[in-house]
Amino acid sequence: MKKNINKKIIDITKSTDVKSLDSSSVRRKGIYFLPNLLTTGALFAGFYSILLSFGGQYESAVIALFVAMLFDGLDGRVARLTNTQSDFGVQYDSLSDMVSFGVAPAIVSYGWGVDALGQIGFACVFLYASCAALRLARFNVAVSNSSSSDFTGLPSPVAAALIAGFIWSTSASTSSLWLPLFGALITGLSGLLMVSNFRYPSFKDFDMKGRVPFFNIFLMVVTLIIITIDPANVLFLMALTYSAIGPARVLIKLAFN
């Protein structure tokens, strides 16, 4: 009996030593600077968007959300280009996304006007935030096992772009009773699209280091010019178009089968 107890004590001591060695080795190893700096930029912009919405500066708040999307779009690509991917980066990016594209859009939408609908408005923004959390959790579980070039469910940055684009594009409109209703509808639907099984292109296979046709660069320049002319409506239209790809794929498949 004493021998068994002594063995258990030794086993526990060994496992504790291994864990302490693992954690200390992680601390000594450190983290990659550049991709995590970009992730921090996305987190900062999302958090700043929340603070701006508290002050009633909703147009500035949604612009901050688009800035967060820019940083979020860069961190993963920079990590792949510089071969600095890490498990820490994946988890940090997911937590940043939850703040910037899960919590922030819900708070901005609610303060902007969805709160006028009372409990229905609250239900819509909470639905969005909870769907964003579920979407990110599902992505984290599947990211190491999936070799698909598609996303399952609408990516959270695009869902946030739908809300931000709608608020920005209607900022010049006169106050209308319909705007909060449309805002709540877009907020709720974008949340449901995140947890749907619709497939969306991820563009993971796009080779940023390889050569591309000259026309592709020209098309990129034209796109940037169009966005500059009317950023609110163009960005909202782009988010709306991408969001429609998932349902459109299913409808086309059903039509031809």
Sine and cosine of phi, psi and omega as CSV:
sin_phi,cos_phi,sin_psi,cos_psi,sin_omega,cos_omega
0.00,0.00,-0.70,0.72,0.00,-1.00
-0.91,0.42,-0.60,0.80,0.00,-1.00
-0.89,0.46,-0.67,0.75,0.01,-1.00
-0.89,0.45,-0.67,0.74,0.01,-1.00
-0.89,0.45,-0.68,0.73,0.01,-1.00
-0.89,0.45,-0.63,0.78,0.03,-1.00
-0.89,0.45,-0.68,0.74,0.01,-1.00
-0.89,0.46,-0.66,0.75,0.01,-1.00
-0.89,0.45,-0.67,0.75,0.01,-1.00
-0.90,0.43,-0.68,0.74,0.00,-1.00
-0.88,0.47,-0.69,0.72,0.00,-1.00
-0.89,0.45,-0.67,0.75,0.01,-1.00
-0.89,0.46,-0.68,0.74,0.01,-1.00
-0.89,0.45,-0.72,0.69,-0.02,-1.00
-0.90,0.44,-0.61,0.80,0.03,-1.00
-0.91,0.42,-0.64,0.77,0.01,-1.00
-0.90,0.43,-0.64,0.76,0.01,-1.00
-0.89,0.45,-0.70,0.71,-0.01,-1.00
-0.89,0.46,-0.67,0.75,-0.01,-1.00
-0.92,0.39,-0.59,0.81,0.04,-1.00
-0.92,0.39,-0.65,0.76,0.01,-1.00
-0.89,0.46,-0.73,0.68,-0.04,-1.00
-0.91,0.40,-0.61,0.79,0.01,-1.00
-0.94,0.35,-0.57,0.82,0.03,-1.00
-0.93,0.37,-0.57,0.82,0.06,-1.00
-0.90,0.43,-0.66,0.75,0.01,-1.00
-0.90,0.44,-0.64,0.77,0.00,-1.00
-0.94,0.35,-0.57,0.82,-0.04,-1.00
-0.92,0.40,-0.59,0.80,0.01,-1.00
0.98,0.21,-0.14,-0.99,-0.01,-1.00
-0.79,-0.62,0.37,-0.93,0.02,-1.00
-0.96,0.29,0.71,-0.71,-0.17,-0.99
-0.98,0.22,-0.83,0.56,-0.20,-0.98
-0.89,0.46,-0.81,0.59,-0.01,-1.00
-0.89,0.46,-0.59,0.80,0.01,-1.00
-0.96,0.28,-0.43,0.90,0.12,-0.99
-0.91,0.41,-0.67,0.74,0.04,-1.00
-0.91,0.41,-0.63,0.78,0.07,-1.00
-0.89,0.46,-0.64,0.77,0.06,-1.00
-0.90,0.44,-0.60,0.80,0.07,-1.00
-0.88,0.48,-0.66,0.75,0.05,-1.00
-0.90,0.43,-0.66,0.75,0.03,-1.00
-0.90,0.44,-0.67,0.74,0.01,-1.00
-0.89,0.47,-0.72,0.70,-0.02,-1.00
-0.89,0.45,-0.64,0.76,0.04,-1.00
-0.91,0.41,-0.68,0.74,0.03,-1.00
-0.91,0.40,-0.64,0.77,0.02,-1.00
-0.90,0.43,-0.57,0.82,0.05,-1.00
-0.87,0.50,-0.65,0.76,0.03,-1.00
-0.89,0.47,-0.72,0.70,0.00,-1.00
-0.89,0.45,-0.64,0.77,0.03,-1.00
-0.90,0.44,-0.62,0.78,0.00,-1.00
-0.92,0.39,-0.54,0.84,0.06,-1.00
-0.88,0.47,-0.50,0.87,0.02,-1.00
-1.00,-0.01,0.11,0.99,0.02,-1.00
0.98,0.19,0.18,0.98,0.00,-1.00
-1.00,-0.06,0.95,0.30,-0.16,-0.99
-0.95,0.30,-0.56,0.83,0.04,-1.00
-0.90,0.43,-0.70,0.72,0.06,-1.00
-0.91,0.42,-0.57,0.82,-0.01,-1.00
-0.90,0.44,-0.67,0.74,-0.02,-1.00
-0.96,0.27,-0.51,0.86,0.10,-1.00
-0.90,0.45,-0.64,0.76,0.06,-1.00
-0.88,0.48,-0.57,0.82,0.05,-1.00
-0.90,0.43,-0.65,0.76,0.03,-1.00
-0.92,0.39,-0.56,0.83,0.10,-1.00
-0.89,0.45,-0.66,0.75,0.06,-1.00
-0.87,0.49,-0.63,0.77,0.04,-1.00
-0.90,0.44,-0.61,0.79,0.02,-1.00
-0.89,0.46,-0.75,0.67,0.03,-1.00
-0.89,0.46,-0.66,0.75,-0.02,-1.00
-0.91,0.42,-0.58,0.82,0.03,-1.00
-0.95,0.32,-0.38,0.92,-0.04,-1.00
-1.00,0.02,-0.57,0.82,-0.17,-0.99
-0.88,0.48,-0.71,0.70,0.00,-1.00
-0.92,0.39,-0.65,0.76,-0.01,-1.00
-0.92,0.38,-0.65,0.76,0.05,-1.00
-0.90,0.45,-0.65,0.76,0.02,-1.00
-0.88,0.48,-0.66,0.75,0.01,-1.00
-0.95,0.33,-0.63,0.77,-0.01,-1.00
-0.92,0.40,-0.60,0.80,-0.05,-1.00
-0.99,-0.13,0.08,1.00,0.00,-1.00
0.82,0.57,0.73,0.68,-0.01,-1.00
-0.86,-0.51,0.54,0.84,0.07,-1.00
-0.94,0.34,0.53,-0.85,0.04,-1.00
-0.41,-0.91,0.37,-0.93,0.07,-1.00
-0.89,0.45,-0.60,0.80,0.05,-1.00
-0.87,0.50,-0.69,0.72,-0.01,-1.00
-0.88,0.47,-0.63,0.78,0.02,-1.00
-0.89,0.45,-0.72,0.69,-0.03,-1.00
-0.93,0.36,-0.65,0.76,0.01,-1.00
-0.90,0.43,-0.66,0.75,0.02,-1.00
-0.89,0.46,-0.63,0.77,0.00,-1.00
-0.91,0.41,-0.68,0.73,0.03,-1.00
-0.91,0.41,-0.63,0.77,0.06,-1.00
-0.89,0.46,-0.67,0.75,0.03,-1.00
-0.89,0.46,-0.60,0.80,-0.01,-1.00
-0.89,0.45,-0.63,0.77,0.03,-1.00
-0.95,0.30,-0.77,0.64,-0.15,-0.99
-0.97,0.24,-0.57,0.82,-0.10,-0.99
-0.88,-0.48,-0.01,1.00,0.07,-1.00
-0.93,-0.37,-0.85,0.53,-0.05,-1.00
-0.99,0.16,-0.75,0.66,-0.10,-1.00
-0.85,0.52,-0.77,0.64,0.01,-1.00
-0.87,0.49,-0.59,0.81,0.01,-1.00
-0.90,0.43,-0.69,0.72,0.00,-1.00
-0.92,0.39,-0.69,0.72,0.01,-1.00
-0.88,0.47,-0.72,0.70,0.00,-1.00
-0.88,0.48,-0.69,0.73,-0.02,-1.00
-0.91,0.42,-0.73,0.69,-0.01,-1.00
-0.94,0.35,-0.52,0.85,-0.03,-1.00
-0.90,0.43,-0.56,0.83,-0.03,-1.00
0.15,-0.99,-0.27,0.96,-0.02,-1.00
-0.91,0.41,-0.40,0.92,0.03,-1.00
-0.89,0.46,-0.32,0.95,0.02,-1.00
-0.91,0.42,-0.32,0.95,-0.01,-1.00
-1.00,0.03,0.03,1.00,0.05,-1.00
0.93,0.37,-0.76,-0.65,-0.08,-1.00
-0.91,0.41,-0.52,0.85,0.04,-1.00
-0.90,0.43,-0.68,0.73,0.04,-1.00
-0.88,0.47,-0.69,0.72,0.03,-1.00
-0.88,0.48,-0.67,0.74,-0.01,-1.00
-0.88,0.47,-0.64,0.77,-0.02,-1.00
-0.91,0.41,-0.70,0.71,-0.03,-1.00
-0.95,0.30,-0.56,0.83,0.06,-1.00
-0.94,0.34,-0.61,0.80,0.08,-1.00
-0.85,0.53,-0.70,0.72,0.00,-1.00
-0.88,0.48,-0.76,0.65,-0.05,-1.00
-0.89,0.46,-0.67,0.74,-0.01,-1.00
-0.93,0.36,-0.60,0.80,0.05,-1.00
-0.91,0.41,-0.60,0.80,0.06,-1.00
-0.89,0.46,-0.67,0.74,0.03,-1.00
-0.89,0.45,-0.69,0.73,0.01,-1.00
-0.91,0.41,-0.65,0.76,0.01,-1.00
-0.88,0.48,-0.71,0.71,-0.02,-1.00
-0.93,0.36,-0.61,0.79,0.04,-1.00
-0.90,0.43,-0.68,0.73,0.02,-1.00
-0.90,0.44,-0.64,0.77,0.01,-1.00
-0.90,0.44,-0.68,0.73,-0.01,-1.00
-0.89,0.46,-0.61,0.79,0.00,-1.00
-0.94,0.33,-0.62,0.78,-0.12,-0.99
-1.00,0.02,-0.28,0.96,-0.17,-0.99
-0.89,0.47,-0.57,0.82,-0.03,-1.00
-0.99,0.12,-0.30,0.96,-0.07,-1.00
-0.96,-0.27,-0.17,0.99,-0.11,-0.99
-0.99,-0.15,0.73,-0.69,0.10,-1.00
-0.93,-0.37,0.15,0.99,-0.05,-1.00
-0.95,0.30,0.51,-0.86,0.05,-1.00
-1.00,-0.01,0.11,0.99,0.00,-1.00
-0.91,-0.41,0.42,-0.91,0.17,-0.99
-1.00,-0.01,0.57,-0.82,0.17,-0.98
-0.99,-0.13,0.92,-0.39,-0.09,-1.00
1.00,0.01,0.44,-0.90,-0.01,-1.00
-0.91,0.42,0.79,-0.61,0.05,-1.00
-0.86,0.51,0.61,-0.80,-0.07,-1.00
-0.87,0.49,-0.58,0.82,0.06,-1.00
-0.89,0.46,-0.59,0.81,0.01,-1.00
-0.95,0.32,-0.61,0.79,0.07,-1.00
-0.87,0.49,-0.67,0.75,0.06,-1.00
-0.91,0.41,-0.59,0.80,0.02,-1.00
-0.91,0.42,-0.55,0.83,0.06,-1.00
-0.88,0.48,-0.74,0.68,-0.01,-1.00
-0.93,0.38,-0.75,0.66,-0.03,-1.00
-0.90,0.45,-0.67,0.75,0.00,-1.00
-0.91,0.42,-0.64,0.77,0.02,-1.00
-0.90,0.43,-0.72,0.69,0.00,-1.00
-0.89,0.45,-0.68,0.74,-0.02,-1.00
-0.92,0.39,-0.68,0.73,-0.05,-1.00
-0.94,0.34,-0.35,0.94,0.00,-1.00
-0.97,-0.25,0.16,0.99,-0.06,-1.00
-0.91,0.41,-0.46,0.89,-0.01,-1.00
-1.00,0.02,-0.09,1.00,-0.03,-1.00
-0.97,0.26,0.50,-0.87,0.09,-1.00
-0.95,0.33,0.44,-0.90,-0.05,-1.00
-0.85,0.52,0.77,-0.64,-0.03,-1.00
-0.69,-0.72,0.55,-0.83,0.03,-1.00
-0.94,0.35,-0.36,0.93,-0.04,-1.00
-0.99,0.17,-0.44,0.90,-0.07,-1.00
-0.87,0.50,-0.74,0.67,0.04,-1.00
-0.87,0.50,-0.58,0.82,0.01,-1.00
-0.91,0.40,-0.72,0.69,0.04,-1.00
-0.90,0.43,-0.62,0.78,0.03,-1.00
-0.88,0.47,-0.68,0.73,0.03,-1.00
-0.91,0.41,-0.63,0.78,0.00,-1.00
-0.90,0.44,-0.72,0.69,0.01,-1.00
-0.91,0.42,-0.65,0.76,0.01,-1.00
-0.89,0.46,-0.74,0.67,0.00,-1.00
-0.92,0.40,-0.69,0.72,-0.03,-1.00
-0.92,0.40,-0.64,0.77,0.02,-1.00
-0.90,0.43,-0.56,0.83,0.09,-1.00
-0.91,0.42,-0.71,0.71,0.01,-1.00
-0.91,0.42,-0.58,0.81,0.04,-1.00
-0.90,0.43,-0.52,0.85,0.01,-1.00
-0.91,0.43,-0.57,0.82,-0.04,-1.00
-0.98,-0.17,0.15,0.99,0.04,-1.00
-0.97,0.23,0.12,-0.99,0.07,-1.00
-0.98,-0.18,0.23,0.97,0.07,-1.00
-0.90,0.44,0.60,-0.80,-0.01,-1.00
-0.99,-0.14,0.72,-0.69,0.01,-1.00
-0.80,-0.60,0.65,-0.76,0.02,-1.00
-0.90,0.44,0.67,-0.74,-0.03,-1.00
-0.98,-0.19,-0.29,0.96,-0.04,-1.00
0.86,0.51,0.44,0.90,0.03,-1.00
-0.92,0.39,-0.47,0.88,-0.07,-1.00
-0.99,0.16,-0.06,1.00,-0.01,-1.00
-0.94,0.35,0.86,-0.52,-0.06,-1.00
-1.00,0.02,0.96,-0.26,-0.03,-1.00
-0.98,0.20,-0.27,0.96,0.00,-1.00
-1.00,-0.08,-0.26,0.97,-0.04,-1.00
-1.00,0.07,0.09,-1.00,0.03,-1.00
-0.99,0.16,0.56,-0.83,0.04,-1.00
-0.77,-0.64,0.41,-0.91,0.06,-1.00
-0.87,0.49,0.50,-0.87,-0.01,-1.00
-0.85,0.52,-0.56,0.83,-0.03,-1.00
-0.88,0.48,-0.55,0.84,0.01,-1.00
-0.89,0.46,-0.65,0.76,0.04,-1.00
-0.92,0.39,-0.66,0.75,0.03,-1.00
-0.88,0.47,-0.67,0.74,0.02,-1.00
-0.90,0.44,-0.61,0.79,0.03,-1.00
-0.91,0.43,-0.67,0.74,0.02,-1.00
-0.89,0.46,-0.70,0.71,0.01,-1.00
-0.88,0.47,-0.66,0.75,0.02,-1.00
-0.88,0.48,-0.70,0.72,0.02,-1.00
-0.89,0.46,-0.62,0.78,0.02,-1.00
-0.90,0.43,-0.70,0.71,0.00,-1.00
-0.89,0.46,-0.66,0.75,0.03,-1.00
-0.89,0.46,-0.64,0.77,-0.01,-1.00
-0.90,0.43,-0.59,0.80,-0.03,-1.00
-0.91,0.42,-0.71,0.70,-0.03,-1.00
-0.58,-0.81,0.96,0.27,-0.13,-0.99
-0.87,0.50,-0.64,0.76,-0.08,-1.00
-0.88,0.48,-0.81,0.58,-0.06,-1.00
-0.95,0.32,-0.61,0.79,-0.03,-1.00
-0.92,0.38,-0.71,0.71,0.00,-1.00
-0.91,0.42,-0.61,0.79,0.05,-1.00
-0.91,0.42,-0.67,0.74,0.01,-1.00
-0.91,0.42,-0.63,0.77,0.03,-1.00
-0.90,0.44,-0.69,0.72,0.03,-1.00
-0.91,0.43,-0.63,0.77,0.00,-1.00
-0.91,0.42,-0.67,0.75,0.00,-1.00
-0.90,0.44,-0.72,0.69,0.01,-1.00
-0.90,0.45,-0.64,0.77,-0.01,-1.00
-0.90,0.44,-0.48,0.88,-0.02,-1.00
-0.98,0.17,-0.23,0.97,-0.06,-1.00
-0.88,0.47,-0.69,0.72,-0.03,-1.00
-0.86,0.51,-0.84,0.54,0.05,-1.00
-0.88,0.48,-0.59,0.81,-0.01,-1.00
-0.90,0.44,-0.63,0.78,0.03,-1.00
-0.86,0.50,-0.68,0.73,-0.01,-1.00
-0.92,0.40,-0.70,0.72,-0.01,-1.00
-0.90,0.44,-0.65,0.76,0.02,-1.00
-0.91,0.41,-0.66,0.75,0.01,-1.00
-0.90,0.44,-0.66,0.75,0.03,-1.00
-0.92,0.39,-0.58,0.82,-0.04,-1.00
-0.93,0.36,-0.54,0.84,-0.07,-1.00
-0.99,-0.14,-0.01,1.00,0.04,-1.00
-0.97,-0.24,0.00,0.00,0.00,0.00
